Amino acid sequence: MRVTIERIMPGQDEKIALIRAYLVNHWCISEEEAERHLAPHNTLGLPQSWVAVLPTRVLVGHVMLALERNGLCGVKDQPWLQALFVQESLRMQGIGRILVRVVEETGRRYGYRFVYLDTIREMHFYRNLGWEEIGTDVWARGAEKDTVTVMRKRLD
């Protein structure tokens, strides 16, 4: 599968709208909270988002690298891989792996030793990419709460 990875930049309203819809529907958060996640993308630092785009210009995946002031498992002021998704019909073709690598390379370029993430059920996918489990925590979004596995990847 041939995809292009593109960084989301200010003014790309159509791409941002698709990502916002994903965040609202998948994370079960409000439009306002999704907008808060996406608003700072016009800065030189973090957060940054990338999309996977087919040659037909169809967006088929997304990932974000964001600095979390108060992350799970007591991890503070560190970069977190967030909002990774690949269109279901195109999974198992390496798109997710490519998006994760972009996040890792960006974290490394910014001088971080680790990148963190939390996941409900995709631990095997991340373990195969060299991530390690560091604990579990509870992630709350509105009235819903999920137990998540927190993982990290050493970048140096």
Secondary structure, DSSP 8 states (H G I E B T S, - for coil): ---EEEE--TT-HHHHHHHHHHHHHHH---HHHHHHHHGGGGSSSS-EEEEEE-TT--EEEEEEEEEEEE-GGG-EEEEEEEEEEE-GGGTTSSHHHHHHHHHHHHHHHTT-SEEEEEESS-HHHHHTTT-EEEEEEEEEETTEEEEEEEEEEE--
